[in-house]
Amino acid sequence: MGEYWVPVGCPCCASRTGGGTCPVCFWTDDGQSDVDADVVRGGANGDLSLTHARLNFAVYGASHPRYQDMVRAARPDERP
């Protein structure tokens, strides 16, 4: 039986894009999760907490409004 790779779900938008910077919401996976979602870590995600990025995604379709022109819709195989 063959092995299958299942991409990691993005902590912000839940799309299965495999980690790194998500092309669906533009959140950079830095290991943050629900446990510390309200913490602003800085780094690649700047002044955003995961909680705030999730709210932005729900409202703007991107982890931050400035990324709206940089994101794309999730492909069928990436949808949560």
N, C-alpha and C positions, 0 to 999 in steps of 0.2 A: 504494500500500500504506500502511495506517495506521501511525502510530507507537504504540508501547506503552511505558508507564512501568513499569519493574520496580523495586519498592521495595527500599531498602537493607536488607540483613540485619542484625539486631541482633548486636553483637559478643559479647553474653553468651549469649543463647539461640538465636541464628541465625534466629529468625522474621523474615520479611520485612515488618516493620512501618514501614519508611520513615525511621528515624532519630528523633531527639528522645528522649523517654522512652517506652520500650517498654511497651505495655499487657500484654504477655505475661509479662515478668519484672521490670519496673519499673527496669531499668538505663537511665541517661541516657547516650546516645551522646555522648562527649566527644572522639572521635577516637582513643581508645586501641585498640590492636590486639595481635596476638600478639607483636609485637616488644617491647612494653613492658608486657605483661599482668601482670607481677608488681609493677609500680609502683603505689603508692597516690598518686593525683593530688589527692585532696581534692575540693573543688568539689561538684557535685551528687551525686556518688556517695559522699561522706563518706569514711569510713575503709576503704572496700573497694577492693581491686585487682580488675582484671578476672578474674584467675585465681580469686580467692576468690568473686567473684560467680558465676562459672560453676559452681563447686563447690556453692555455696548453691542455685543453680537446679536442679542435679541432685538434691539432697537435699530441698529444701523447695518447689521449683516457683516460686521467686522469687529475685531477686538478693540479698535479705536476708530472714531469717525475719520481720522486722517488716512486710514487704510482702505476706505471704501472702493477706491479705484484700483486697488492692488489685489483684491480677492476674487475668487471665482466660486461658482456653485459646486457643491459636492457631487462627484460622479456617483452613479448608482451603487457601485461597489464600495464607496467610501461612506455611504450614509449609515448613521448609527442604527 
